[in-house]
């Protein structure tokens, strides 16, 4: 290779592949595998061969951080019987071989703590992600009563949830703290709290699903109360050096629902309570209308926020990559200009 070619190569790796430190955790790069449910738990909601192989391959691929999928903090919080859990010691112990392998490959590993709320006891995503059908129940699918902020179901045909009492809401904080304690004891590097996608904590945040009139409902401060109490309790169970992530619903996708202003206010409260990273996807409290895709399969209509985001990205890409020099500078520094 000629000297002129070598001189033109930037020795520094792209920002994406440089280390990143959050609190006391340093990732070898900025590649992160988010939590993605697979409904392949072992007996009793334990972590077994599937997750060891599936998540372990991301470590072999060089990712800096890999998250274990939504893991229930109590049995009634399972989305369905195939979910992982971490409410007891046997479940916590089952994650240790996976954690040891990931750390041996210098890949950090996190866990997403979750509670299905009124969406519990439902179908797997590959089966439709709706309420269990009579045929599935007859075939042996486990059925139980979910819980929620009120007794209103997700939609017609879904199970009627048990409305958590004020005392049960307070007890729920301890349930999450116990799961966090188990996650720390198992050896996870970080924890993410799931407050999105219409599950339990998202259903408390949203005015669409939370119409309570006690201290855990009403105005935005009341609707944020239980999620914020849970964040505080989880943070107390974690070492100071351990980062805390929270996944939030950027918008409800429903009229008069949770919106971006709510998300900003919630994010400020999360930061003040020791949250280090916030992941804000769009999420939904109601079933969205379906439409036919070009291939003929059923897909869901995009939210206004998703469309706006795509438009903004197109404008950014057009402005930032209009010149070859800008493209080279982006890959070298991670900045568009």
Secondary structure, DSSP 4 states (H G I P E B T S, - for coil): --HHHHHTS-SSPPGGGS-EEETTEEESSS-EEPP------BGGGB--HHHHHHHHHHHHTT-SEEEEEEEESSGGG-SSTTSEE-SSHHHHHHTHHHHHHHHHTT-EEEEEEE--GGG-SB--GGGTSSBPPHHHHHTT------EESSS--SSTTSPPPEEPPHHHHHHHHHHHHHHHHHHHHHT-SEEEEEE-TTSHHHHHH-TTT----STTSSSHHHHHHHHHHHHHHHHHHS-TTS-EEEEEES--SSTTS--HHHHHHHHHHHHHTT--EEEEE---SSPPPEEE-TTS-EEEPPPHHHHHHHHHHHHHHHHHSSSHHHHHHHHHHS---
